[in-house]
Amino acid sequence: MSPEALFLHVVEAGSFKKVAEALGIETSSVSRKVAALEDRLKAKLLYRSTTKTRPTELGQIYYAGLRQLVDNQQALEEEVFHQANSMKGNLRIGATVDLGEQFILPVITQMQKESPDLSIELILGSDIDNLAEKNLDVAIRLGSLKDSNLIAKRLNDIPRVLVASPGYLEKHGIPQQPEDLNEHHFVLYTRQQANVDIAFQDGSKLTHSAIHSRLMVNSLRAIRTLVRSGAGINSGPLWLYQEDMNTGKLVEVLPHQPVSGFSVYAVYTSRAYQPYKTRQFIQRLSERIAANCQT
């Protein structure tokens, strides 16, 4: 990889070490090539420290111009060699396990059937926010990011429901209004979810301080098993619970006051050009979510 390309990676990842790990090379090799670039330009481009590497004023100017040149070159090469309307090369996608299994796998399977020259790597897990560090083209997540260096495009909403098992409701009572949820136990996805209010479609909210939980599991399918066993109430995606609701294994809580849905976002780095394969993936995923989440 050229010194210029390595410099772009270092600025975007904020670390020589992270770039080296992502590319499978030695940190010293990355450092030497960037130092050679600085020597050639007779300019200091980066402030180096043990915790964070950031561009100097000249480095930021060079980064902005170089980023645009690289993006424009990529666009030109795809137009000339890949005819702009074909999906080729590598596409790296990050997502949670549940979103990946439910929505993304069918999309990328179809894309590869249409495009034999397209390679896709789907990285599933909860730690997908640092796109540069993980060398991701796009990440799919619930909710947008505050990082101004990234673009978050809303794809669609996933309907959500409050559910519990008949056995749980028989033992603990059936809530008649949101305030009754104060007396109930919740099964949550993460500890952070305990700090988020439950929003209802009518604009009202149940403050997070009223949500009581002693059980948190970062797997939707594991949560479904727990809820079916009577462990508590969950506010989860309708697609996960629809079949159990149809068969009576689970019951919707407060059906007269439905909760608001999840917004799904595609997150990617800000750049002048976005490859055709990435644009196609985002568009197809949005259509897939819309088709499978109609209420």
Residue frames relative to the residue before (quaternion, step in Angstrom):
aa qw qx qy qz dx dy dz
M 1.0000 0.0000 0.0000 0.0000 0.00 0.00 0.00
S 0.5173 -0.6723 0.4389 0.2961 3.57 -0.96 0.88
P 0.6289 -0.5319 0.4013 0.4006 3.60 -1.20 0.46
E 0.6324 0.5425 -0.3357 0.4393 3.58 1.03 -0.77
A 0.6670 0.4924 -0.3015 0.4710 3.58 0.94 -0.87
L 0.6356 0.5207 -0.3233 0.4694 3.58 1.02 -0.78
F 0.6187 0.5439 -0.3389 0.4544 3.58 1.02 -0.79
L 0.6427 0.5152 -0.3219 0.4668 3.60 0.95 -0.85
H 0.6575 0.5140 -0.3058 0.4582 3.59 0.93 -0.89
V 0.6585 0.5158 -0.3123 0.4503 3.59 0.94 -0.89
V 0.6498 0.5056 -0.3217 0.4676 3.59 0.91 -0.85
E 0.7117 0.4679 -0.2634 0.4530 3.59 0.87 -0.93
A 0.7158 0.4128 -0.2531 0.5032 3.60 1.07 -0.64
G 0.3501 -0.7656 0.4723 0.2614 3.58 1.20 -0.53
S 0.7713 0.2693 -0.1487 0.5572 3.58 1.20 0.31
F 0.4565 -0.6593 0.5278 0.2800 3.58 -0.98 0.87
K 0.6615 0.5395 -0.3046 0.4226 3.56 0.95 -0.96
K 0.6641 0.5083 -0.3124 0.4505 3.58 0.91 -0.89
V 0.6343 0.5202 -0.3252 0.4705 3.57 1.04 -0.79
A 0.6562 0.5199 -0.3097 0.4508 3.56 0.91 -0.93
E 0.6632 0.5024 -0.3055 0.4631 3.59 0.95 -0.88
A 0.6611 0.5172 -0.3086 0.4475 3.58 0.96 -0.84
L 0.7446 0.3962 -0.2059 0.4961 3.57 1.05 -0.80
G 0.4339 -0.7257 0.4414 0.3005 3.58 1.27 -0.19
I 0.5705 0.5565 -0.4007 0.4519 3.58 1.06 0.78
E 0.6424 -0.5285 0.3864 0.3983 3.56 -1.30 0.16
T 0.5635 -0.6027 0.4503 0.3413 3.57 -1.11 0.73
S 0.6380 0.5465 -0.3258 0.4338 3.56 1.01 -0.81
S 0.6202 0.5449 -0.3394 0.4508 3.58 1.10 -0.67
V 0.6378 0.5110 -0.3187 0.4802 3.58 1.01 -0.83
S 0.6684 0.5196 -0.2941 0.4435 3.56 0.90 -0.97
R 0.6595 0.5157 -0.3115 0.4496 3.59 0.95 -0.88
K 0.6791 0.4954 -0.3034 0.4487 3.59 0.90 -0.87
V 0.6574 0.4868 -0.3156 0.4809 3.59 0.99 -0.74
A 0.6249 0.5284 -0.3314 0.4695 3.58 1.06 -0.74
A 0.6351 0.5182 -0.3272 0.4702 3.59 1.05 -0.76
L 0.6178 0.5348 -0.3356 0.4687 3.58 1.09 -0.71
E 0.6539 0.5047 -0.3064 0.4731 3.58 0.96 -0.87
D 0.6472 0.5171 -0.3171 0.4617 3.56 1.01 -0.81
R 0.6522 0.5182 -0.3095 0.4585 3.57 1.00 -0.81
L 0.7260 0.4198 -0.2300 0.4937 3.56 1.02 -0.83
K 0.3073 -0.7636 0.5012 0.2671 3.58 1.32 -0.32
A 0.6298 0.4904 -0.3384 0.4983 3.56 1.00 0.87
K 0.3989 -0.6776 0.5611 0.2585 3.56 -1.14 0.71
L 0.1828 -0.8326 0.5195 0.0592 3.56 -0.56 1.17
L 0.8118 0.2119 -0.0762 0.5388 3.58 1.12 -0.64
Y 0.3003 -0.6691 0.6440 0.2178 3.52 -1.24 0.62
R 0.1615 -0.8102 0.5603 0.0586 3.57 -0.64 1.11
S 0.1101 0.7585 -0.6393 0.0620 3.56 -1.11 0.78
T 0.6528 -0.5311 0.3652 0.3979 3.56 -1.25 0.22
T 0.7426 0.4125 -0.2229 0.4782 3.60 1.16 -0.51
K 0.8227 0.0001 0.0636 0.5650 3.58 0.97 -0.79
T 0.1727 -0.7556 0.6232 0.1041 3.55 -1.04 0.83
R 0.0391 0.8104 -0.5807 0.0663 3.57 -0.74 1.03
P 0.5613 -0.6354 0.4121 0.3338 3.59 -1.13 0.58
T 0.4689 -0.6160 0.5498 0.3136 3.51 -1.25 0.56
E 0.7114 -0.4113 0.3117 0.4771 3.58 -1.25 -0.02
L 0.6687 0.4686 -0.2896 0.4994 3.57 0.98 -0.87
G 0.6293 0.5502 -0.3271 0.4408 3.55 1.07 -0.76
Q 0.6444 0.5155 -0.3204 0.4651 3.57 1.04 -0.74
I 0.6311 0.5199 -0.3243 0.4756 3.58 1.04 -0.79
Y 0.6684 0.4966 -0.2938 0.4695 3.56 0.93 -0.94
Y 0.6362 0.5392 -0.3270 0.4445 3.59 0.99 -0.86
A 0.6737 0.5100 -0.3066 0.4382 3.60 0.82 -1.00
G 0.6902 0.4740 -0.2803 0.4694 3.56 0.92 -0.90
L 0.6697 0.5005 -0.2956 0.4622 3.55 0.96 -0.90
R 0.6202 0.5449 -0.3430 0.4481 3.58 1.01 -0.78
Q 0.6675 0.4951 -0.3002 0.4682 3.56 0.94 -0.86
L 0.6383 0.5273 -0.3266 0.4559 3.59 0.99 -0.81
V 0.6706 0.4990 -0.2981 0.4609 3.57 0.91 -0.93
D 0.6554 0.5060 -0.3139 0.4646 3.58 0.95 -0.86
N 0.6629 0.5002 -0.3059 0.4656 3.57 0.96 -0.84
Q 0.6306 0.5232 -0.3295 0.4691 3.56 1.05 -0.76
Q 0.6450 0.5198 -0.3220 0.4583 3.57 0.97 -0.84
A 0.6452 0.5178 -0.3168 0.4639 3.56 0.99 -0.83
L 0.6601 0.5117 -0.3037 0.4585 3.57 0.94 -0.90
E 0.6767 0.4970 -0.2978 0.4542 3.58 0.89 -0.91
E 0.6463 0.4981 -0.3316 0.4736 3.58 1.00 -0.74
E 0.6341 0.5335 -0.3305 0.4518 3.58 1.00 -0.78
V 0.7315 0.4354 -0.2393 0.4670 3.56 0.89 -0.98
F 0.8097 0.3211 -0.1455 0.4692 3.56 0.69 -1.09
H 0.7782 0.3133 -0.1687 0.5174 3.59 1.04 -0.67
Q 0.4384 -0.7498 0.4113 0.2763 3.55 1.33 0.23
A 0.5202 -0.7180 0.3534 0.2983 3.57 1.27 0.51
N 0.7686 0.3374 -0.1949 0.5074 3.60 1.10 -0.54
S 0.5996 0.5067 -0.3886 0.4825 3.57 1.15 0.54
M 0.3495 -0.7277 0.5538 0.2042 3.55 -1.13 0.68
K 0.1641 0.7785 -0.5805 0.1732 3.55 -0.44 1.27
G 0.6895 0.4852 -0.3452 0.4122 3.54 -1.29 0.21
N 0.6427 -0.5287 0.4066 0.3769 3.54 -1.29 -0.43
L 0.0717 -0.7703 0.6331 0.0267 3.56 -1.10 0.80
R 0.0967 -0.8009 0.5907 0.0142 3.58 -0.62 1.18
I 0.0648 -0.8134 0.5765 -0.0430 3.53 -0.68 1.22
G 0.1505 -0.7731 0.6097 0.0892 3.56 -1.03 0.81
A 0.1593 0.7796 -0.5922 0.1269 3.59 -1.02 0.78
T 0.5714 -0.5330 0.4676 0.4133 3.55 -1.29 0.18
V 0.6643 -0.5184 0.3576 0.4027 3.56 -1.22 0.49
D 0.6995 0.4976 -0.2833 0.4275 3.58 0.84 -0.98
L 0.6542 0.4815 -0.3128 0.4923 3.60 0.97 -0.79
G 0.6351 0.5471 -0.3262 0.4368 3.56 1.02 -0.81
E 0.7008 0.4713 -0.2733 0.4605 3.57 0.83 -0.99
Q 0.7362 0.4626 -0.2469 0.4278 3.57 0.83 -0.99
F 0.8417 0.2237 -0.0642 0.4872 3.57 0.83 -0.99
I 0.7349 0.4717 -0.2599 0.4123 3.59 0.84 -0.93
L 0.6215 0.5748 -0.3557 0.3960 3.61 0.90 -0.84
P 0.6734 0.4760 -0.3306 0.4589 3.67 0.81 -0.79
V 0.6401 0.5369 -0.3288 0.4404 3.59 1.05 -0.74
I 0.7271 0.4281 -0.2683 0.4649 3.59 0.74 -0.99
T 0.5755 0.5706 -0.3826 0.4437 3.60 1.14 -0.51
Q 0.6752 0.4817 -0.2876 0.4789 3.57 0.93 -0.89
M 0.6290 0.5430 -0.3390 0.4412 3.59 0.99 -0.80
Q 0.6960 0.4642 -0.2832 0.4689 3.58 0.93 -0.83
K 0.5777 0.5564 -0.3844 0.4571 3.60 1.13 -0.47
E 0.7042 0.4560 -0.2522 0.4823 3.56 1.04 -0.81
S 0.8031 0.2201 -0.0712 0.5491 3.58 1.09 -0.71
P 0.2340 -0.8201 0.5087 0.1179 3.62 0.02 1.28
D 0.6936 0.4781 -0.2807 0.4599 3.61 1.13 -0.53
L 0.5599 0.5997 -0.3863 0.4214 3.59 1.27 0.16
S 0.1331 -0.7692 0.6226 0.0551 3.56 -0.83 1.07
I 0.0784 -0.8046 0.5886 0.0064 3.58 -0.88 0.97
E 0.0793 -0.7570 0.6469 0.0465 3.53 -1.07 0.86
L 0.1223 -0.7969 0.5911 0.0249 3.57 -0.60 1.19
I 0.1274 -0.7991 0.5867 0.0295 3.56 -0.55 1.21
L 0.1102 -0.8264 0.5521 0.0111 3.56 -0.42 1.26
G 0.4174 0.6699 -0.5330 0.3049 3.55 -0.94 0.95
S 0.6015 -0.5854 0.4100 0.3568 3.55 -1.29 0.06
D 0.6916 0.4583 -0.2763 0.4851 3.62 1.17 -0.49
I 0.2785 0.7906 -0.4900 0.2391 3.58 0.31 1.26
D 0.4486 0.7467 -0.4160 0.2611 3.58 1.28 0.12
N 0.7047 0.4247 -0.2728 0.4985 3.62 1.07 -0.62
L 0.2160 -0.8297 0.5046 0.1014 3.55 0.09 1.34
A 0.6642 0.5171 -0.3141 0.4392 3.57 0.93 -0.88
E 0.6541 0.5266 -0.3137 0.4432 3.57 0.94 -0.89
K 0.7573 0.3560 -0.1880 0.5143 3.57 0.99 -0.85
N 0.3962 -0.7466 0.4536 0.2826 3.59 1.32 0.10
L 0.3121 0.7615 -0.5041 0.2619 3.59 0.95 0.93
D 0.4242 -0.6743 0.5416 0.2685 3.55 -1.14 0.67
V 0.7884 -0.0743 0.0908 0.6039 3.55 1.05 -0.80
A 0.1508 -0.7599 0.6247 0.0981 3.55 -1.19 0.67
I 0.2334 -0.7579 0.5956 0.1278 3.56 -1.05 0.81
R 0.1028 0.8117 -0.5589 0.1347 3.55 -0.67 1.12
L 0.4706 -0.6157 0.5428 0.3237 3.52 -1.35 0.25
G 0.7908 0.1983 -0.1780 0.5510 3.58 -0.56 1.14
S 0.4693 -0.6830 0.4912 0.2684 3.55 -1.15 0.68
L 0.4642 -0.6603 0.5167 0.2856 3.55 -1.36 0.11
K 0.4561 -0.6785 0.5024 0.2815 3.56 -1.17 0.56
D 0.5052 0.6668 -0.4159 0.3566 3.60 1.25 -0.35
S 0.3395 -0.7824 0.4888 0.1833 3.58 -0.47 1.20
N 0.5953 0.5763 -0.3668 0.4230 3.60 1.22 -0.24
L 0.7036 0.4107 -0.2506 0.5229 3.56 1.29 -0.16
I 0.3288 -0.7094 0.5867 0.2110 3.53 -1.25 0.53
A 0.1188 -0.7810 0.6112 0.0478 3.57 -0.89 0.98
K 0.0913 -0.8076 0.5826 0.0076 3.57 -0.49 1.23
R 0.3638 -0.7362 0.5307 0.2098 3.56 -0.67 1.12
L 0.2617 -0.7931 0.5363 0.1221 3.58 -0.75 1.08
N 0.7376 -0.2864 0.2460 0.5597 3.55 0.84 -1.00
D 0.4468 -0.6606 0.5218 0.3027 3.56 -1.32 0.01
I 0.2595 -0.7303 0.6121 0.1568 3.54 -1.16 0.74
P 0.4200 -0.7153 0.4920 0.2643 3.63 -0.59 1.08
R 0.1731 -0.7933 0.5816 0.0492 3.54 -1.07 0.84
V 0.1018 -0.7908 0.6014 0.0517 3.58 -1.15 0.60
L 0.3725 -0.6436 0.6106 0.2724 3.52 -1.37 0.38
V 0.0412 0.8205 -0.5668 0.0623 3.59 -0.69 1.03
A 0.0092 0.7551 -0.6554 -0.0084 3.51 -1.35 0.43
S 0.5421 -0.6039 0.4613 0.3587 3.57 -1.24 0.29
P 0.6160 -0.5438 0.4066 0.3994 3.62 -1.16 0.49
G 0.6381 0.5410 -0.3266 0.4399 3.58 1.05 -0.77
Y 0.6419 0.5164 -0.3234 0.4655 3.57 0.99 -0.82
L 0.6899 0.4833 -0.2853 0.4572 3.59 0.86 -0.96
E 0.6149 0.5387 -0.3462 0.4602 3.59 1.09 -0.66
K 0.7035 0.4674 -0.2568 0.4698 3.56 1.03 -0.82
H 0.8103 0.2955 -0.1229 0.4909 3.59 0.91 -0.94
G 0.5706 -0.6057 0.3821 0.4019 3.57 1.23 -0.13
I 0.4286 -0.6974 0.5195 0.2449 3.55 -1.21 0.60
P 0.3930 -0.7168 0.5173 0.2532 3.64 -0.63 1.03
Q 0.2444 -0.7821 0.5599 0.1228 3.56 -0.95 0.91
Q 0.7776 0.0722 -0.0316 0.6238 3.57 1.26 -0.45
P 0.7014 -0.4986 0.2910 0.4181 3.61 -1.16 0.52
E 0.6294 0.5590 -0.3485 0.4123 3.60 0.98 -0.75
D 0.5913 0.5877 -0.3643 0.4150 3.59 1.16 -0.55
L 0.5588 0.6248 -0.3866 0.3846 3.61 1.20 -0.44
N 0.4789 0.6745 -0.4266 0.3657 3.58 1.27 -0.29
E 0.7293 0.4497 -0.2236 0.4646 3.55 1.09 -0.78
H 0.6586 0.5347 -0.2943 0.4401 3.58 1.28 0.06
H 0.4527 -0.6601 0.5354 0.2696 3.52 -1.38 0.35
F 0.1972 -0.7785 0.5880 0.0963 3.57 -1.05 0.85
V 0.2543 -0.6858 0.6519 0.2002 3.53 -1.27 0.53
L 0.1210 -0.8348 0.5370 0.0126 3.59 -0.56 1.19
Y 0.5627 -0.6171 0.4496 0.3169 3.53 -1.29 0.49
T 0.7921 -0.0416 0.0608 0.6059 3.60 0.96 -0.92
R 0.6470 -0.4971 0.3979 0.4196 3.55 -1.27 0.21
Q 0.6047 0.5672 -0.3548 0.4321 3.58 1.10 -0.67
Q 0.6005 0.5768 -0.3605 0.4203 3.59 1.09 -0.65
A 0.6000 0.5723 -0.3540 0.4327 3.57 1.17 -0.54
N 0.6928 0.4483 -0.2677 0.4974 3.58 1.27 -0.29
V 0.6172 0.5297 -0.3376 0.4738 3.57 1.29 0.25
D 0.4507 -0.6845 0.5053 0.2700 3.58 -0.88 0.97
I 0.3941 -0.6579 0.5750 0.2851 3.55 -1.25 0.44
A 0.1864 -0.8056 0.5582 0.0685 3.58 -0.58 1.20
F 0.2343 -0.7670 0.5855 0.1187 3.56 -1.01 0.88
Q 0.6359 -0.5795 0.3604 0.3605 3.55 -1.15 0.61
D 0.6510 0.5163 -0.3257 0.4512 3.60 1.16 -0.43
G 0.6337 -0.5604 0.3174 0.4285 3.57 1.30 0.11
S 0.5835 0.5764 -0.3795 0.4282 3.59 1.22 -0.24
K 0.2022 -0.7792 0.5839 0.1048 3.55 -1.28 0.34
L 0.2768 -0.6819 0.6421 0.2146 3.49 -1.30 0.47
T 0.3986 -0.7483 0.4712 0.2432 3.58 -0.43 1.19
H 0.5880 -0.6217 0.3905 0.3395 3.56 -1.03 0.81
S 0.5822 0.5909 -0.3809 0.4084 3.60 1.14 -0.48
A 0.6549 0.5008 -0.3060 0.4761 3.59 1.26 -0.36
I 0.5907 0.5698 -0.3643 0.4401 3.58 1.28 -0.10
H 0.0875 -0.8163 0.5708 0.0081 3.57 -0.55 1.16
S 0.1344 0.7967 -0.5739 0.1335 3.56 -0.75 1.08
R 0.1194 -0.7680 0.6245 0.0766 3.51 -1.17 0.74
L 0.7196 0.3939 -0.2106 0.5316 3.57 1.34 0.07
M 0.0601 0.7947 -0.5962 0.0970 3.55 -0.66 1.17
V 0.0263 0.7965 -0.5991 0.0772 3.58 -0.82 1.06
N 0.2884 -0.7904 0.5142 0.1662 3.61 -0.70 1.02
S 0.5908 0.4806 -0.4100 0.5018 3.55 0.86 1.07
L 0.4093 -0.7313 0.4872 0.2456 3.57 -0.63 1.11
R 0.6654 0.5055 -0.3172 0.4484 3.58 0.93 -0.81
A 0.6269 0.5050 -0.3375 0.4878 3.59 1.09 -0.62
I 0.6197 0.5312 -0.3415 0.4660 3.59 1.05 -0.74
R 0.6280 0.5384 -0.3418 0.4459 3.60 0.95 -0.83
T 0.6395 0.5218 -0.3217 0.4640 3.59 0.98 -0.83
L 0.6697 0.4999 -0.2970 0.4619 3.58 0.95 -0.89
V 0.6573 0.5021 -0.3157 0.4650 3.58 0.93 -0.87
R 0.6434 0.5175 -0.3228 0.4626 3.59 0.98 -0.80
S 0.6828 0.4820 -0.2863 0.4686 3.60 1.11 -0.63
G 0.5917 -0.6145 0.3503 0.3867 3.59 1.28 -0.04
A 0.3669 0.7689 -0.4620 0.2466 3.59 1.22 0.37
G 0.7602 -0.3112 0.2105 0.5301 3.60 1.15 -0.43
I 0.6286 -0.5077 0.4347 0.3977 3.52 -1.40 -0.32
N 0.0687 -0.7825 0.6159 0.0604 3.57 -1.13 0.61
S 0.2574 -0.7075 0.6354 0.1717 3.52 -1.23 0.67
G 0.2032 0.8151 -0.5019 0.2060 3.55 -0.05 1.31
P 0.7092 -0.4667 0.3134 0.4254 3.58 -1.30 0.13
L 0.5668 -0.6256 0.4264 0.3249 3.55 -1.03 0.85
W 0.6284 0.5590 -0.3546 0.4085 3.60 0.96 -0.82
L 0.6343 0.5484 -0.3297 0.4340 3.59 1.11 -0.67
Y 0.8012 0.3381 -0.1297 0.4764 3.57 0.98 -0.89
Q 0.4306 0.7467 -0.4477 0.2378 3.60 1.21 -0.29
E 0.6833 0.4900 -0.2981 0.4519 3.61 0.80 -0.95
D 0.6696 0.4884 -0.3016 0.4713 3.60 0.93 -0.86
M 0.6285 0.5134 -0.3368 0.4775 3.60 1.09 -0.62
N 0.6479 0.5297 -0.3159 0.4471 3.58 1.02 -0.80
T 0.7405 0.4060 -0.2176 0.4893 3.58 1.05 -0.78
G 0.5450 -0.6528 0.3815 0.3624 3.58 1.28 -0.07
K 0.4496 0.6845 -0.4648 0.3366 3.59 1.22 0.11
L 0.7709 0.1343 -0.0909 0.6159 3.57 1.21 -0.51
V 0.2417 -0.7631 0.5879 0.1167 3.54 -1.22 0.61
E 0.4402 -0.6726 0.5211 0.2869 3.58 -1.01 0.80
V 0.2879 -0.7481 0.5789 0.1497 3.55 -0.95 0.97
L 0.8338 0.0501 -0.0930 0.5419 3.59 -0.92 0.97
P 0.0510 0.8416 -0.5360 0.0425 3.63 0.74 0.97
H 0.6448 0.5289 -0.3198 0.4498 3.59 1.18 -0.53
Q 0.7533 0.2523 -0.1687 0.5834 3.57 1.30 -0.17
P 0.0974 -0.8562 0.5056 0.0433 3.61 0.45 1.22
V 0.4621 -0.6759 0.5067 0.2701 3.54 -1.20 0.65
S 0.5779 -0.5803 0.4484 0.3582 3.56 -1.26 0.42
G 0.5233 -0.6680 0.4452 0.2858 3.55 -1.19 0.57
F 0.5602 -0.5552 0.4892 0.3723 3.53 -1.43 -0.02
S 0.2753 -0.7237 0.6007 0.1989 3.59 -1.04 0.70
V 0.2236 -0.7751 0.5811 0.1078 3.58 -0.83 1.05
Y 0.1074 -0.8105 0.5756 0.0163 3.56 -0.87 1.00
A 0.2670 -0.6791 0.6530 0.2028 3.51 -1.30 0.58
V 0.1192 -0.8093 0.5749 0.0204 3.57 -0.67 1.13
Y 0.1288 0.7898 -0.5880 0.1177 3.56 -0.83 0.98
T 0.6236 -0.5596 0.3937 0.3781 3.56 -1.27 0.38
S 0.5187 -0.6346 0.4778 0.3162 3.53 -1.15 0.67
R 0.2199 0.7655 -0.5787 0.1755 3.56 -0.73 1.06
A 0.6066 -0.5889 0.3935 0.3611 3.54 -1.18 0.57
Y 0.7954 0.2093 -0.0858 0.5623 3.58 1.09 -0.68
Q 0.1167 -0.7670 0.6277 0.0644 3.55 -1.03 0.82
P 0.4870 -0.6915 0.4381 0.3045 3.62 -0.64 1.05
Y 0.6310 -0.5687 0.3889 0.3566 3.52 -1.18 0.71
K 0.6494 0.5314 -0.3280 0.4339 3.59 0.93 -0.84
T 0.6485 0.5035 -0.3170 0.4748 3.59 1.07 -0.72
R 0.6429 0.5176 -0.3195 0.4654 3.57 0.97 -0.84
Q 0.6560 0.5151 -0.3066 0.4587 3.56 0.98 -0.87
F 0.6431 0.5212 -0.3291 0.4543 3.58 0.94 -0.85
I 0.6699 0.5014 -0.3049 0.4548 3.60 0.84 -0.95
Q 0.6644 0.5043 -0.3070 0.4583 3.59 0.91 -0.89
R 0.6917 0.4816 -0.2846 0.4567 3.58 0.86 -0.93
L 0.6343 0.5234 -0.3355 0.4595 3.57 1.04 -0.74
S 0.6249 0.5369 -0.3324 0.4590 3.57 0.99 -0.81
E 0.6639 0.4930 -0.2943 0.4790 3.58 0.97 -0.86
R 0.6315 0.5384 -0.3278 0.4516 3.59 1.02 -0.79
I 0.6635 0.4981 -0.3046 0.4678 3.58 0.91 -0.91
A 0.6559 0.5176 -0.3155 0.4498 3.57 0.93 -0.89
A 0.6881 0.5006 -0.2828 0.4427 3.58 0.93 -0.93
N 0.7577 0.4029 -0.2006 0.4726 3.57 1.06 -0.75
C 0.7226 0.4218 -0.2365 0.4939 3.58 1.26 -0.11
Q 0.3410 0.7314 -0.5178 0.2841 3.56 1.14 0.53
T 0.2302 -0.7814 0.5677 0.1192 3.54 -0.93 0.96
